[in-house]
Amino acid sequence: MPTAHNNPDAAASQTPLQLRRILHFDGALNVRDLGGVTTLNGQPVRFGLVYRSDDLADLSTLDLAELEKRSVQTIVDFRDPKEADARPSRLPRGAGVLSAPFVRGDRTAGEVMESLVAGELTRGHAHQILLDSYRRSTEAGIPAFTTLIRSIIDRSPVLFHCAGGKDRTGVAAAVIFSILGVDRDQIVEDYMLTNDRLTDQSSTFQLRLAEYPEESRDVLLALGLAKPDYIELALDVIDSDFGGIEAYAQDQLSLSPAEVDALRELLLEP
């Protein structure tokens, strides 16, 4: 299999902006820079300050060198301690880890996988599990999102991640973009970039998928793929249950107006 760093097929269908944003790592599937997205008033998000990813357990020497070149100094890990112990992160030199776990639903990932192996899950079940977790994530993730945003203000460049880099990480990115003033269409578009790598037949995800019985693969794919209605639901909950992003940032994330201004000043081009 060609390495992600040198795989021409992985980049063939990407736009110039996506080529700049997406990092093709050997040992991580879903890494990208939050830079390049623009706000409603036309301000671009700066490159090189905030990155999102799946877990860092399999990073290669080249991957670590790339993070060191980008001066990543803070890793915010959304996984719970059991997840982190099972797949400990490989870290670039000089980087520190902030553990900021949150649980999105009633069922852990391990329990879901047990149900899958037992043949108890369908694609419909997978879809409902994810809808339930996204509905809860805007409340369950409050401490984690606050930790992340304050880390970005104080300790950038920052990389934040969960296990797959889609669900917890996806909602966190949506919250940051919303606070910055990015429109919903661009937030959804960024979220959906996850699928570009998951559907690449040479990707780690596809190779792992092939290890499961055929009857389980459709369910695993349903659990792994991003769908617009997942992230749209999280954004809808912020609007309907918390009074919109400004109120959410102030009342739920406990960010002061000065902190919100600092985040925008740091991450937005003038």
Number of C-alpha atoms within 10 A of each C-alpha: 6 12 14 21 15 12 14 11 12 20 18 9 11 14 10 9 11 16 15 14 19 20 21 21 21 20 22 23 25 23 23 24 21 22 19 17 22 20 19 12 9 13 17 18 24 18 18 17 21 21 24 25 24 21 27 25 16 16 19 15 12 13 23 19 15 15 18 16 10 13 18 25 19 24 26 24 27 27 20 15 14 9 16 19 10 9 15 14 16 15 21 21 13 10 16 15 15 15 17 22 21 20 18 20 17 11 12 11 13 10 11 16 15 13 13 18 14 10 12 12 17 17 16 10 14 20 15 14 17 21 19 17 20 26 22 18 21 25 21 18 21 19 15 20 28 18 16 26 21 16 19 22 20 14 16 19 21 26 26 27 26 25 21 19 24 25 25 28 22 26 24 25 22 24 23 21 23 19 19 23 19 22 16 17 11 16 24 20 12 18 23 17 17 24 15 17 21 19 14 14 11 17 22 17 19 16 12 10 16 12 10 12 10 10 12 20 18 15 19 19 17 17 19 20 16 22 18 13 14 23 24 19 17 23 23 17 19 21 15 9 11 17 13 16 19 18 15 21 24 14 13 17 18 14 18 12 12 9 16 19 14 16 19 19 13 17 23 21 14 11
